[in-house]
């Protein structure tokens, strides 16, 4: 099997990006300091990005930049400035969540490739087709999309590139639909600040404790051929918070799997660097299998053996893999995963008493650690000094520069004229001399303009007028002209961008004030179920509420059988042609459905809270799409303030308890509370406690919702 599928690796910092390329990745995804969904990663300065671009160009690699957060109205200009830097710096694509921001980028940079972030919760043919119509060239599918649906999406929308997560951390909540960290702790995952409440311990009312939402890690290494044949274009490795060592070995693992070469060492080393228990999660089943770890939620590395004997200050083990001084170990006291102990290797000795620095594979050795396991405890290797990589300094790589094409002539033998696009430059008066060397000036000036010192720009191609032949100009004068030209050209380019940016921003006006009935602020009035705010598949039409004179139909953002579900909504609309209907749109997979119903005089729409309107450009996008049929949208619910400058049709929500998680996995089944045969899709409720807080978990039709308990 050939390996034309792209391996896309995480780069939380410069060293991780270099490691990814060396490990065999074709591309990396990274963030700058702002607007990245991994704010706690080291991320990249502009200088580091330019150095990495040089390296990527040399090696034929690609760089994708994440600007995949919800963007506030007050941040739009700054976000556009960041995007302008990335565009000028030759980024291969940007990864986006905010629709309004995406549409601004299409106007400012029409040829900049846009990738739809997994935060957009795209998981249906309808959603992918809609984003393709907007000009996105790639979609990062939700982690929950099973293999057969991936193949169907590619068949239905073959021109759209599909990127699929194949390895790494798995969120309990459906991609892009998690409000837990933001609503509970004020650290929104949609802003790159997730506090990972899903990795915490919870307790049921009957006293059972566990990490009920902590997922095992994705590992699709055995399914690379299946994914390739399904039409996946890019294998994405999660881990912008992970070490360069992890990135290197995990990239090497998937390179080996694609090329069908030996992968054992890469797999072992990747797991030593970071690994939870492995799962194929949703690959074969949209409700997931082997999702939850239940016990210890952190890095457990690889098992290297069992404590055979415990002595005073050391223990005996036959180690499966090499072990060295200062390597990290993990064990669970009496194999109880609620009692983890991390320690480092302080001393190693053979059974004959010889001190060792490193013990090889299959060695029976005594190991001294600060904490000692009990006899029978399993021992895990969680870090190895043998895997440490040499430090890399980004300053050792030259920074990439943007090439510009110049037209050069000499005016009256005393002035150098340079044209670059619509920019014209004329030097101060200079002295010229005749020369027998026909091309002396041209060769020298081309060399000087190519070596552009500290400027972001350089000339890769210069066209000289005939009057530039047989002349000589002192090189020091030419260097002064170079500095003056590039400085003024940069100011010109900045001013041109500012004019274009302001022109586009000013073209979006806030709609005139309209009267949105106050009753719609009470989103809970629309809940078809007393808990669940969306119409679930198979729910009775009688569960729908009439609010403000409209039969309200809030669509579920997670559709496991989207065609069947949307057909159910169609049937409701058709049966109620004599009523005004207000349908809530909560996923990009709903928008083509909405467009189909624009002709129905009795059907209207609102944008529900999970489409995250945080700026006027996002709302303008939906308003332009649906026109007068869009009555209002809900403001981004994690943000407590309202911004009247966005639109009076974007309203806040009162007296509403939103779902903190929406998961495609069944809480009851995943944690062994119930078997599917006992449930039949019926609603179940459990109350959990965590750190003095109470939560309610509602499972219905193999979908799980978690709410803060008031």
C-alpha positions as CSV (number, residue, x, y, z in Angstrom):
1,X,0.0,0.0,0.0
2,X,1.4,3.4,-0.9
3,X,1.4,6.1,1.7
4,X,-0.1,9.1,-0.1
5,X,-2.4,9.7,2.8
6,X,-1.1,12.7,4.8
7,X,0.2,12.2,8.3
8,X,-0.7,15.3,10.3
9,X,1.1,15.7,13.6
10,X,0.6,18.1,16.5
11,X,3.2,20.9,17.1
12,X,2.7,22.5,20.5
13,X,6.1,24.2,20.1
14,X,9.0,24.4,17.7
15,X,10.8,21.3,19.0
16,X,7.7,19.2,18.5
17,X,7.3,20.4,14.9
18,X,10.9,19.4,14.1
19,X,10.3,16.1,15.8
20,X,7.1,15.5,13.7
21,X,9.0,16.1,10.5
22,X,11.8,13.8,11.5
23,X,9.3,11.1,12.6
24,X,7.7,11.0,9.2
25,X,4.8,13.5,9.4
26,X,3.9,15.2,6.1
27,X,2.4,18.2,7.9
28,X,2.0,19.8,11.4
29,X,-0.8,21.8,12.9
30,X,0.0,24.5,15.4
31,X,-1.2,27.6,17.1
32,X,0.1,31.1,17.7
33,X,-0.3,32.8,21.0
34,X,-3.9,33.8,20.4
35,X,-7.1,32.2,19.0
36,X,-5.9,28.6,19.3
37,X,-8.0,25.9,21.0
38,X,-4.9,24.8,23.0
39,X,-4.0,28.0,24.8
40,X,-1.9,26.1,27.4
41,X,0.4,24.7,24.7
42,X,3.7,26.5,24.3
43,X,2.5,27.6,20.8
44,X,4.5,29.7,18.4
45,X,5.9,33.2,18.2
46,X,5.9,34.8,14.7
47,X,9.7,34.4,14.6
48,X,9.4,30.7,15.3
49,X,6.7,30.3,12.7
50,X,8.9,31.9,10.1
51,X,11.8,29.6,11.0
52,X,9.6,26.5,10.8
53,X,8.3,27.7,7.4
54,X,11.9,27.7,6.2
55,X,12.4,24.1,7.4
56,X,9.0,23.0,6.0
57,X,9.9,24.4,2.6
58,X,13.2,22.6,2.5
59,X,11.6,19.3,3.4
60,X,8.5,19.6,1.3
61,X,6.2,19.7,4.4
62,X,3.1,21.7,5.2
63,X,2.0,23.9,8.1
64,X,-1.6,24.3,9.2
65,X,-2.4,27.0,11.8
66,X,-5.3,26.8,14.2
67,X,-7.4,29.9,14.7
68,X,-10.2,27.6,16.0
69,X,-11.8,29.4,18.9
70,X,-15.0,31.3,19.3
71,X,-14.0,34.9,18.5
72,X,-15.5,37.8,20.3
73,X,-16.6,41.0,18.6
74,X,-13.8,43.0,20.3
75,X,-11.2,40.5,19.0
76,X,-12.1,40.4,15.3
77,X,-9.6,42.9,14.1
78,X,-6.8,41.3,16.1
79,X,-7.7,37.9,14.7
80,X,-7.7,39.3,11.2
81,X,-4.2,40.7,11.8
82,X,-3.0,37.3,12.9
83,X,-4.6,35.7,9.8
84,X,-2.8,38.3,7.7
85,X,0.5,37.4,9.2
86,X,-0.1,33.7,8.5
87,X,-1.3,34.3,5.0
88,X,1.8,36.5,4.2
89,X,4.0,33.9,5.9
90,X,2.9,31.2,3.5
91,X,0.7,29.0,5.8
92,X,-0.8,26.1,3.9
93,X,-4.2,26.4,5.6
94,X,-6.0,27.8,8.6
95,X,-8.3,25.7,10.9
96,X,-11.4,27.6,11.9
97,X,-14.4,27.3,14.2
98,X,-16.1,30.7,13.9
99,X,-18.2,31.0,10.8
100,X,-18.3,34.8,10.7
101,X,-14.5,34.9,10.9
102,X,-14.3,32.3,8.2
103,X,-16.4,34.5,5.8
104,X,-14.2,37.5,6.5
105,X,-11.2,35.5,5.6
106,X,-12.8,34.5,2.3
107,X,-13.2,38.1,1.4
108,X,-9.8,39.2,2.6
109,X,-7.7,36.2,1.3
110,X,-9.8,34.4,-1.3
111,X,-7.0,31.9,-2.1
112,X,-6.3,31.0,1.6
113,X,-7.4,27.3,2.2
114,X,-9.8,27.0,5.0
115,X,-10.2,23.8,7.1
116,X,-13.3,23.3,9.3
117,X,-12.2,22.5,12.8
118,X,-13.6,19.5,14.7
119,X,-15.0,22.2,17.0
120,X,-17.6,22.7,14.3
121,X,-19.1,19.3,15.2
122,X,-19.4,18.3,11.6
123,X,-20.4,14.6,11.4
124,X,-22.9,14.3,8.5
125,X,-23.1,14.3,4.8
126,X,-25.3,17.4,5.0
127,X,-22.8,19.3,7.2
128,X,-19.8,18.5,5.0
129,X,-21.8,19.4,1.8
130,X,-22.8,22.7,3.4
131,X,-19.2,23.7,4.4
132,X,-18.0,22.8,0.9
133,X,-20.5,25.3,-0.5
134,X,-19.0,27.9,1.7
135,X,-15.5,27.4,0.2
136,X,-13.9,25.1,2.9
137,X,-11.5,22.7,1.3
138,X,-11.2,20.3,4.2
139,X,-13.2,19.3,7.2
140,X,-11.8,17.8,10.4
141,X,-14.6,15.3,11.1
142,X,-15.9,14.8,14.7
143,X,-14.1,11.9,16.4
144,X,-17.4,10.1,16.7
145,X,-17.9,9.5,13.0
146,X,-17.8,5.7,12.3
147,X,-16.0,4.2,9.4
148,X,-19.0,3.4,7.3
149,X,-20.2,7.0,7.6
150,X,-16.8,8.4,6.7
151,X,-16.9,6.3,3.5
152,X,-20.4,7.6,2.8
153,X,-19.4,11.2,3.3
154,X,-16.5,10.8,0.9
155,X,-18.7,9.2,-1.7
156,X,-21.3,11.9,-1.5
157,X,-18.9,14.9,-1.3
158,X,-15.7,13.5,-3.0
159,X,-14.2,16.9,-3.6
160,X,-13.9,17.7,0.1
161,X,-10.8,16.6,1.9
162,X,-11.5,14.6,5.0
163,X,-9.2,14.7,8.1
164,X,-9.8,12.2,10.8
165,X,-8.2,11.8,14.2
166,X,-6.5,8.5,14.4
167,X,-4.5,8.7,17.7
168,X,-4.6,10.5,21.0
169,X,-7.0,11.9,23.6
170,X,-10.7,11.5,23.2
171,X,-13.2,13.9,24.7
172,X,-16.2,12.5,26.4
173,X,-18.4,15.3,25.0
174,X,-19.2,15.3,21.3
175,X,-16.7,17.4,19.4
176,X,-17.4,21.1,19.8
177,X,-20.4,20.6,22.1
178,X,-18.7,20.9,25.5
179,X,-19.7,23.7,27.8
180,X,-18.5,22.1,31.1
181,X,-15.3,24.0,31.7
182,X,-16.6,27.3,30.6
183,X,-19.9,27.2,32.5
184,X,-18.6,25.6,35.7
185,X,-15.1,27.2,36.0
186,X,-15.1,30.1,33.5
187,X,-12.4,28.4,31.4
188,X,-14.1,27.7,28.1
189,X,-12.8,24.8,25.9
190,X,-14.1,26.9,23.0
191,X,-11.5,29.5,24.0
192,X,-8.7,26.9,24.4
193,X,-8.8,26.8,28.2
194,X,-10.4,23.5,28.9
195,X,-9.9,22.4,32.6
196,X,-10.8,18.7,31.7
197,X,-13.6,18.2,34.2
198,X,-14.2,14.9,32.3
199,X,-11.0,13.5,33.7
200,X,-12.1,14.1,37.3
201,X,-13.5,11.6,39.9
202,X,-17.3,11.5,40.5
203,X,-19.5,9.7,43.0
204,X,-23.0,8.4,42.5
205,X,-25.7,8.7,45.1
206,X,-25.2,5.1,46.1
207,X,-21.5,5.7,46.7
208,X,-19.9,4.3,43.6
209,X,-16.8,6.3,42.6
210,X,-14.9,6.6,39.3
211,X,-13.8,8.7,36.4
212,X,-17.1,8.1,34.6
213,X,-16.4,10.5,31.8
214,X,-12.6,9.9,31.3
215,X,-12.1,8.3,27.9
216,X,-9.5,5.9,26.8
217,X,-7.2,7.2,24.0
218,X,-7.8,6.7,20.3
219,X,-5.5,4.2,18.6
220,X,-6.4,3.4,15.0
221,X,-3.1,2.0,13.9
222,X,-4.6,-1.3,12.9
223,X,-7.2,0.4,10.7
224,X,-5.1,2.6,8.5
225,X,-5.9,0.7,5.3
226,X,-9.6,0.7,6.2
227,X,-9.5,4.5,6.7
228,X,-7.6,5.0,3.5
229,X,-10.0,3.0,1.4
230,X,-12.9,4.9,3.0
231,X,-11.4,8.0,1.5
232,X,-9.6,9.7,4.4
233,X,-7.1,12.2,3.1
234,X,-5.3,13.1,6.4
235,X,-4.5,11.0,9.5
236,X,-4.5,13.4,12.4
237,X,-2.6,12.8,15.6
238,X,-3.9,14.6,18.7
239,X,-1.4,16.1,21.1
240,X,-0.4,19.8,21.0
241,X,0.2,19.5,24.8
242,X,2.4,16.5,24.4
243,X,6.2,16.2,24.3
244,X,8.4,16.3,21.2
245,X,9.4,12.7,22.0
246,X,5.7,11.6,21.8
247,X,5.2,13.5,18.6
248,X,8.3,11.9,17.0
249,X,7.5,8.3,17.9
250,X,3.7,8.6,17.2
251,X,4.4,10.1,13.8
252,X,6.9,7.3,13.1
253,X,4.3,4.7,14.2
254,X,1.7,5.9,11.6
255,X,4.4,6.2,8.9
256,X,5.4,2.6,9.6
257,X,1.8,1.5,9.5
258,X,1.2,3.2,6.1
259,X,4.4,1.8,4.7
260,X,3.8,-1.6,6.2
261,X,7.1,-1.7,7.9
262,X,8.1,-2.8,11.5
263,X,6.3,-0.6,14.0
264,X,6.9,-2.3,17.3
265,X,9.5,0.1,18.7
266,X,7.6,3.2,17.6
267,X,4.4,1.9,19.3
268,X,6.3,1.1,22.5
269,X,8.1,4.4,22.6
270,X,5.0,6.4,21.8
271,X,3.2,4.7,24.7
272,X,6.1,5.3,27.0
273,X,5.9,9.0,26.2
274,X,2.2,9.1,26.7
275,X,-0.7,6.6,26.7
276,X,-3.9,5.8,28.4
277,X,-5.6,2.5,27.6
278,X,-6.3,2.3,23.9
279,X,-9.7,2.2,22.2
280,X,-11.1,2.3,18.7
281,X,-14.0,4.2,20.2
282,X,-16.6,5.1,17.6
283,X,-14.9,3.6,14.5
284,X,-17.3,0.7,14.2
285,X,-20.2,2.0,16.3
286,X,-21.7,5.5,16.6
287,X,-22.4,4.8,20.2
288,X,-18.9,3.8,20.9
289,X,-17.2,0.7,22.4
290,X,-14.6,0.6,25.3
291,X,-14.9,4.3,25.8
292,X,-14.3,4.9,29.5
293,X,-11.2,4.1,31.5
294,X,-13.2,4.3,34.8
295,X,-10.2,4.1,37.0
296,X,-6.9,6.0,36.6
297,X,-7.4,8.8,34.0
298,X,-3.8,9.7,33.3
299,X,-0.7,8.5,31.5
300,X,0.1,4.9,32.2
301,X,2.9,4.2,29.7
302,X,3.7,0.5,29.1
303,X,3.6,-2.4,31.5
304,X,7.2,-3.7,32.1
305,X,6.5,-6.4,34.6
306,X,5.2,-7.3,38.1
307,X,6.7,-6.7,41.5
308,X,8.0,-10.2,42.4
309,X,9.4,-9.3,45.9
310,X,9.4,-6.2,48.1
311,X,12.5,-5.5,50.2
312,X,13.4,-2.7,52.6
313,X,14.1,0.0,50.0
314,X,13.8,-1.8,46.6
315,X,11.8,-4.3,44.7
316,X,12.5,-7.2,42.4
317,X,11.2,-7.2,38.8
318,X,11.9,-8.9,35.5
319,X,11.6,-5.9,33.2
320,X,10.2,-6.4,29.8
321,X,11.9,-3.3,28.4
322,X,15.2,-1.5,29.1
323,X,15.2,0.5,32.3
324,X,17.6,3.2,33.4
325,X,18.4,5.5,36.3
326,X,15.9,8.4,36.6
327,X,13.3,6.7,34.3
328,X,9.8,7.2,35.5
329,X,7.6,4.4,36.9
330,X,4.0,4.1,37.8
331,X,2.2,1.5,39.9
332,X,-1.1,1.1,41.7
333,X,-0.9,0.0,45.3
334,X,-2.5,-3.5,45.4
335,X,-3.4,-2.9,41.8
336,X,-6.1,-0.4,42.9
337,X,-6.3,2.3,40.2
338,X,-7.6,4.9,42.7
339,X,-4.2,4.7,44.4
340,X,-1.6,5.6,41.8
341,X,2.1,6.2,42.7
342,X,4.6,7.9,40.4
343,X,8.3,7.5,41.2
344,X,11.7,7.6,39.5
345,X,14.3,4.9,39.4
346,X,17.1,5.8,41.9
347,X,19.3,2.7,41.7
348,X,19.4,-0.5,39.7
349,X,21.3,-3.6,40.7
350,X,21.5,-7.1,39.3
351,X,20.4,-10.1,41.4
352,X,24.1,-10.7,42.0
353,X,24.4,-7.2,43.5
354,X,26.2,-5.4,40.7
355,X,25.1,-1.7,40.3
356,X,23.8,-0.9,36.8
357,X,23.0,2.4,35.0
358,X,20.8,0.6,32.4
359,X,19.2,-2.8,32.5
360,X,18.4,-4.5,29.2
361,X,15.2,-6.2,28.0
362,X,14.2,-9.3,30.0
363,X,16.6,-8.5,32.9
364,X,15.7,-9.6,36.5
365,X,16.8,-6.6,38.6
366,X,16.4,-4.9,41.9
367,X,15.0,-1.3,41.6
368,X,15.2,1.3,44.3
369,X,12.5,3.9,44.3
370,X,11.1,6.4,46.9
371,X,7.7,4.6,46.9
372,X,7.6,0.8,46.8
373,X,4.9,-1.4,45.2
374,X,3.4,-4.5,46.9
375,X,4.2,-8.0,45.7
376,X,2.0,-8.6,42.6
377,X,1.6,-4.9,41.7
378,X,2.0,-4.2,38.0
379,X,4.7,-1.8,37.1
380,X,4.5,0.7,34.2
381,X,7.3,2.7,32.5
382,X,6.0,6.2,32.0
383,X,9.3,8.0,31.0
384,X,12.6,6.9,29.6
385,X,15.8,9.0,29.4
386,X,16.8,6.9,26.4
387,X,14.0,8.6,24.4
388,X,15.0,12.2,25.2
389,X,15.7,14.2,22.1
390,X,18.4,16.9,21.7
391,X,17.2,20.4,22.2
392,X,16.5,22.4,19.0
393,X,16.9,26.2,18.8
394,X,14.6,27.8,16.3
395,X,17.1,30.7,15.9
396,X,19.4,28.3,14.1
397,X,17.0,28.2,11.2
398,X,16.7,31.3,9.0
399,X,13.4,33.0,8.9
400,X,11.2,32.6,5.9
401,X,10.6,35.8,3.8
402,X,7.9,36.7,1.3
403,X,9.0,37.0,-2.3
404,X,8.0,40.0,-4.3
405,X,8.4,40.6,-8.0
406,X,10.1,43.9,-9.0
407,X,10.4,46.0,-12.2
408,X,13.5,48.3,-12.1
409,X,14.4,51.2,-14.3
410,X,16.6,54.3,-14.1
411,X,15.2,57.7,-14.7
412,X,17.3,60.4,-16.3
413,X,20.4,58.5,-15.2
414,X,20.0,59.8,-11.7
415,X,17.1,58.0,-10.0
416,X,16.3,54.3,-9.5
417,X,12.6,53.5,-10.0
418,X,11.1,50.3,-8.6
419,X,7.6,49.1,-9.2
420,X,6.1,46.2,-7.1
421,X,2.5,45.6,-8.0
422,X,0.6,48.9,-7.4
423,X,3.5,50.3,-5.3
424,X,6.0,52.7,-7.0
425,X,9.2,53.8,-5.5
426,X,11.7,56.5,-6.6
427,X,15.1,56.8,-5.0
428,X,16.8,60.0,-4.0
429,X,19.2,61.3,-6.6
430,X,22.2,59.1,-7.1
431,X,25.5,59.2,-9.0
432,X,25.9,56.7,-11.9
433,X,28.9,55.9,-14.0
434,X,29.3,54.2,-17.4
435,X,30.6,50.6,-17.3
436,X,31.8,48.2,-19.9
437,X,30.1,45.4,-18.0
438,X,26.7,45.2,-19.6
439,X,25.0,43.4,-16.7
440,X,27.1,44.6,-13.8
441,X,24.5,46.8,-12.2
442,X,21.7,44.3,-12.8
443,X,23.6,41.4,-11.2
444,X,24.7,43.4,-8.2
445,X,21.3,45.0,-7.5
446,X,19.5,41.6,-7.9
447,X,22.0,40.1,-5.4
448,X,21.5,43.0,-2.9
449,X,17.7,43.0,-3.2
450,X,17.6,39.2,-2.7
451,X,19.6,39.5,0.5
452,X,17.1,41.8,2.2
453,X,18.6,41.9,5.7
454,X,15.9,42.3,8.3
455,X,13.1,42.9,6.0
456,X,10.2,40.4,5.8
457,X,10.2,40.8,2.0
458,X,12.8,39.9,-0.6
459,X,12.9,39.9,-4.4
460,X,13.0,36.5,-6.1
461,X,12.5,37.9,-9.6
462,X,13.5,41.3,-11.0
463,X,12.8,42.6,-14.4
464,X,15.2,45.3,-15.6
465,X,14.6,48.0,-18.1
466,X,17.2,48.3,-21.0
467,X,18.5,51.6,-19.5
468,X,19.9,49.6,-16.6
469,X,22.7,48.2,-18.8
470,X,26.3,49.3,-18.9
471,X,26.2,51.4,-15.7
472,X,27.8,51.3,-12.3
473,X,26.4,52.4,-8.9
474,X,28.4,52.2,-5.7
475,X,27.1,49.1,-3.7
476,X,26.7,51.1,-0.5
477,X,24.2,53.3,-2.3
478,X,22.3,50.3,-3.6
479,X,22.1,48.8,0.0
480,X,20.7,52.1,1.3
481,X,18.1,52.0,-1.5
482,X,17.3,48.4,-0.6
483,X,16.6,49.3,3.0
484,X,14.5,52.4,2.1
485,X,12.5,50.5,-0.5
486,X,11.6,47.5,1.7
487,X,10.7,49.8,4.6
488,X,8.4,51.9,2.5
489,X,6.9,48.8,0.7
490,X,6.1,47.3,4.1
491,X,4.3,50.5,5.2
492,X,2.4,50.5,1.9
493,X,1.4,46.8,2.3
494,X,0.3,47.5,5.9
495,X,-1.8,50.5,4.8
496,X,-3.3,48.6,1.9
497,X,-4.4,45.8,4.2
498,X,-5.8,48.2,6.7
499,X,-7.9,49.8,4.0
500,X,-9.2,46.5,2.7
501,X,-9.9,45.2,6.2
502,X,-11.8,48.3,7.3
503,X,-13.8,48.4,4.0
504,X,-14.9,44.8,4.6
505,X,-15.6,45.3,8.3
506,X,-17.6,48.4,7.6
507,X,-19.7,46.6,5.0
508,X,-21.3,44.6,7.9
509,X,-23.8,46.8,9.5
510,X,-25.8,46.0,12.6
511,X,-29.4,45.2,11.5
512,X,-32.0,47.7,12.6
513,X,-33.6,47.0,15.9
514,X,-36.4,44.5,15.6
515,X,-38.8,43.2,18.2
516,X,-37.8,39.7,19.4
517,X,-40.5,38.6,21.9
518,X,-39.0,38.6,25.4
519,X,-40.4,35.1,25.9
520,X,-37.8,33.6,23.6
521,X,-35.1,34.5,26.1
522,X,-36.5,31.7,28.3
523,X,-35.0,28.9,26.2
524,X,-36.2,26.3,28.7
525,X,-39.8,26.9,27.6
526,X,-38.9,25.2,24.3
527,X,-37.5,22.0,25.9
528,X,-39.4,19.0,24.5
529,X,-38.3,17.0,27.5
530,X,-38.2,18.5,31.0
531,X,-34.4,18.1,31.0
532,X,-33.3,17.7,27.4
533,X,-33.6,20.9,25.3
534,X,-33.7,19.2,21.9
535,X,-36.2,17.0,20.1
536,X,-34.7,13.5,20.2
537,X,-35.2,11.0,17.4
538,X,-38.4,9.1,17.9
539,X,-39.9,11.7,20.3
540,X,-43.6,12.2,20.1
541,X,-44.7,15.4,18.3
542,X,-46.9,16.0,21.4
543,X,-43.7,16.8,23.4
544,X,-43.2,19.9,21.4
545,X,-44.1,23.2,23.1
546,X,-45.8,26.3,21.6
547,X,-43.9,29.4,22.6
548,X,-44.8,32.9,21.5
549,X,-47.4,31.6,19.0
550,X,-44.9,29.2,17.4
551,X,-44.7,25.4,17.6
552,X,-41.0,25.2,18.5
553,X,-38.9,22.4,17.1
554,X,-35.3,22.6,18.5
555,X,-33.2,20.3,16.4
556,X,-30.6,18.0,18.1
557,X,-27.0,18.9,17.2
558,X,-25.9,15.3,17.3
559,X,-27.5,13.2,14.6
560,X,-26.5,9.5,14.4
561,X,-29.0,8.9,11.6
562,X,-29.2,12.3,10.1
563,X,-31.3,11.5,7.1
564,X,-33.9,9.6,9.2
565,X,-33.9,12.3,11.8
566,X,-34.4,15.2,9.4
567,X,-37.1,13.2,7.6
568,X,-38.9,13.1,11.0
569,X,-38.6,16.9,11.2
570,X,-39.9,17.2,7.6
571,X,-43.0,15.1,8.6
572,X,-43.7,17.4,11.6
573,X,-43.5,20.5,9.3
574,X,-45.8,18.9,6.7
575,X,-48.3,17.8,9.3
576,X,-48.5,21.3,10.8
577,X,-48.8,23.5,7.7
578,X,-51.6,25.4,9.4
579,X,-49.3,26.5,12.3
580,X,-46.4,28.8,12.6
581,X,-43.3,26.7,13.2
582,X,-40.0,27.9,14.7
583,X,-37.1,25.4,14.1
584,X,-33.9,25.7,16.1
585,X,-30.7,25.1,14.1
586,X,-27.8,23.8,16.2
587,X,-25.4,22.2,13.7
588,X,-24.1,23.0,10.3
589,X,-25.8,19.8,9.1
590,X,-29.1,21.6,9.6
591,X,-28.5,24.5,7.3
592,X,-29.2,22.9,3.9
593,X,-32.4,21.5,5.6
594,X,-33.3,25.0,6.5
595,X,-32.7,26.3,3.0
596,X,-35.0,23.7,1.6
597,X,-37.8,25.1,3.8
598,X,-37.4,28.8,3.0
599,X,-40.3,28.5,0.6
600,X,-42.6,27.3,3.4
601,X,-44.5,30.5,4.5
602,X,-45.2,29.1,8.0
603,X,-41.6,28.0,8.8
604,X,-39.2,30.2,10.6
605,X,-35.8,29.6,12.3
606,X,-33.6,30.6,15.2
607,X,-29.9,29.8,15.8
608,X,-29.6,27.7,18.9
609,X,-26.9,28.1,21.5
610,X,-24.5,25.4,20.2
611,X,-23.7,27.4,17.0
612,X,-21.9,30.0,19.2
613,X,-22.7,33.5,17.9
614,X,-20.1,35.8,19.5
615,X,-19.8,38.5,16.9
616,X,-21.9,40.4,14.4
617,X,-20.2,38.6,11.5
618,X,-21.4,35.2,12.5
619,X,-25.0,36.4,12.9
620,X,-24.8,38.3,9.6
621,X,-23.7,35.1,7.9
622,X,-26.8,33.2,9.2
623,X,-29.0,36.2,8.5
624,X,-27.8,36.5,4.9
625,X,-28.3,32.8,4.5
626,X,-31.9,32.7,5.8
627,X,-33.1,36.2,5.3
628,X,-36.3,37.2,7.1
629,X,-37.0,33.6,8.0
630,X,-34.3,33.9,10.7
631,X,-36.0,35.5,13.6
632,X,-33.2,35.6,16.1
633,X,-30.1,33.8,17.4
634,X,-28.8,33.0,20.9
635,X,-25.7,34.7,22.0
636,X,-22.7,32.5,22.9
637,X,-23.9,31.1,26.2
638,X,-20.5,30.8,27.9
639,X,-20.0,34.5,27.7
640,X,-22.0,36.3,30.5
641,X,-22.0,39.7,29.0
642,X,-24.1,40.8,26.1
643,X,-22.8,43.1,23.3
644,X,-25.6,45.2,21.8
645,X,-23.3,46.2,18.9
646,X,-23.7,42.7,17.5
647,X,-27.4,42.7,16.7
648,X,-30.6,43.2,18.6
649,X,-31.7,39.9,17.0
650,X,-28.9,38.1,19.0
651,X,-30.4,37.6,22.4
652,X,-29.3,36.2,25.7
653,X,-30.8,33.3,27.5
654,X,-32.4,33.4,31.0
655,X,-33.6,30.7,33.3
656,X,-31.9,28.0,31.3
657,X,-29.6,25.2,32.4
658,X,-27.7,24.1,29.3
659,X,-26.2,20.6,28.9
660,X,-22.5,20.8,29.9
661,X,-21.7,17.6,27.9
662,X,-23.6,16.1,25.0
663,X,-22.0,12.7,24.3
664,X,-22.6,10.1,21.6
665,X,-21.7,7.5,24.1
666,X,-24.3,6.0,26.5
667,X,-23.3,6.9,30.1
668,X,-25.1,3.9,31.5
669,X,-23.6,1.3,29.2
670,X,-20.1,2.8,29.1
671,X,-19.8,2.6,32.9
672,X,-21.5,-0.8,33.3
673,X,-24.6,0.6,35.0
674,X,-27.0,-0.9,32.5
675,X,-26.9,-3.2,29.5
676,X,-28.5,-2.2,26.3
677,X,-31.0,-5.1,26.7
678,X,-32.2,-3.5,30.0
679,X,-32.5,0.0,28.6
680,X,-34.1,0.0,25.1
681,X,-33.2,3.7,24.7
682,X,-35.5,4.8,27.6
683,X,-34.6,7.8,29.6
684,X,-32.4,7.3,32.7
685,X,-31.2,9.8,35.2
686,X,-28.3,9.7,37.7
687,X,-27.0,12.4,40.1
688,X,-23.3,12.7,40.6
689,X,-21.1,14.6,43.1
690,X,-17.7,16.1,42.4
691,X,-15.7,18.6,44.5
692,X,-18.8,19.8,46.3
693,X,-20.8,20.2,43.1
694,X,-23.8,18.2,42.0
695,X,-24.5,17.1,38.4
696,X,-27.4,15.3,36.7
697,X,-26.6,12.9,33.9
698,X,-29.5,12.0,31.5
699,X,-29.2,9.2,29.0
700,X,-31.7,8.7,26.3
701,X,-31.6,7.0,22.9
702,X,-27.9,6.2,23.4
703,X,-27.1,9.9,23.8
704,X,-25.9,11.4,27.1
705,X,-26.4,14.9,28.5
706,X,-24.9,16.2,31.7
707,X,-26.3,19.2,33.6
708,X,-25.2,21.2,36.6
709,X,-27.7,20.5,39.3
710,X,-29.2,23.7,40.6
